[in-house]
Amino acid sequence: MAVTRFEIENFDEWEELDEKALFAIKLCLANMVL
């Protein structure tokens, strides 16, 4: 995975977004399983 300078500069924001994204993905997977 290539990391651009833009991504590095916004790392803190991405970290927060990743947590929300992971939560959303888990919800989607749970809905698919049920």
For each residue, the residues with C-beta under 8 A, 3 or more apart:
1:
2:
3: 7 8
4: 7 8
5: 8 9
6: 9 10
7: 3 4 10 11 14
8: 3 4 5 11
9: 5 6
10: 6 7 13 14
11: 7 8 14 15
12: 15 16
13: 10 16 17
14: 7 10 11 17 18
15: 11 12 18 19
16: 12 13 19 20
17: 13 14 20 21
18: 14 15 21 22
19: 15 16 22 23
20: 16 17 23 24
21: 17 18 24 25
22: 18 19 25 26
23: 19 20 26 27
24: 20 21 27 28
25: 21 22 28 29
26: 22 23 29 30
27: 23 24 30 31
28: 24 25 31 32
29: 25 26 32 33
30: 26 27 33 34
31: 27 28 34
32: 28 29
33: 29 30
34: 30 31
